[in-house]
Amino acid sequence: MFDKVVDIILNYVEPDNAITPETNIKSGLCMSSFDLVCLSDEIHDEFGVVLTADDFRECDTMGKLVAHIEKSAK
């Protein structure tokens, strides 16, 4: 699932470094608020998971975000 989420994110940003579970979503990927809304929509379409602004505050790294999606998708 990590790779699929990375593929979705790469539709919005071109990071300078490889995306790892430790990558910070906002500072490491420089995602804007608009990017996060679009990402949320795609995550919902792909996995059926609704992500809120609170989820992005709590899940600040890629690893935390993917774990949240995996848990919520079950």
N, C-alpha and C positions, 0 to 999 in steps of 0.2 A: 504494500500500500504506500510505503514511503516514496517509492519511485513514481507512482502515479500522481501523488500530490506534488512532487517536484516537477513533473511534466506539466501539470496545470499551472503552477507558479511561473514556469518559464514562458508562458503565454503573455505574462505581464511585465517581467523584469529580465534583465540580462546581468546577473551578478558577476562581480569580478573574480570571485572564488567559487570553488565547488560547494554545493549545498550539502551540509551534513546535519545530523540530528541536533547538533549544538548551535547551528546557525540561528541567529536572532532574526525573527521575521521582519520587524520594522527597521532596525538599524543595519542588520547584515544584508538584507535584501532591498532596502530602501523602498519598501512598498508604501504607496500613498493610501489614504483612507478610501479613495475610489477603487484602487487595486484590491484592497481587502474586501470591499463590497462585492466586486466582481468575482474574487476568489471564493467568497462565501456562496455565491450563486452557483458556481461550478461545482463546489463540493456538494452542495445540495443535489444538483442534477446527477452527479456521478455516484454518490454514496447515500443519498437520502438523509443527510445530516444537516440540521440547521445550525449555523454558527452565528453567535451574537458578538457584539462589541466586547462584552464581558469575557467571552471565550478567548478572544484575541488578547485581552489583557492578561488573562491567566495562563494562556498557552503562548508564551513569548518566544519559544524556540520551536524549530521544526519537529523535534522529537516529541515535545509535549503536545503540539498540534496533532500530529499523526496518532499519538496514543489516545487523545480525546476523540478523534474521528473513529478510530477502531472500536473504542468502548461504546460510543453512541450509535454506531452502525449495527450493533448486535441486537 
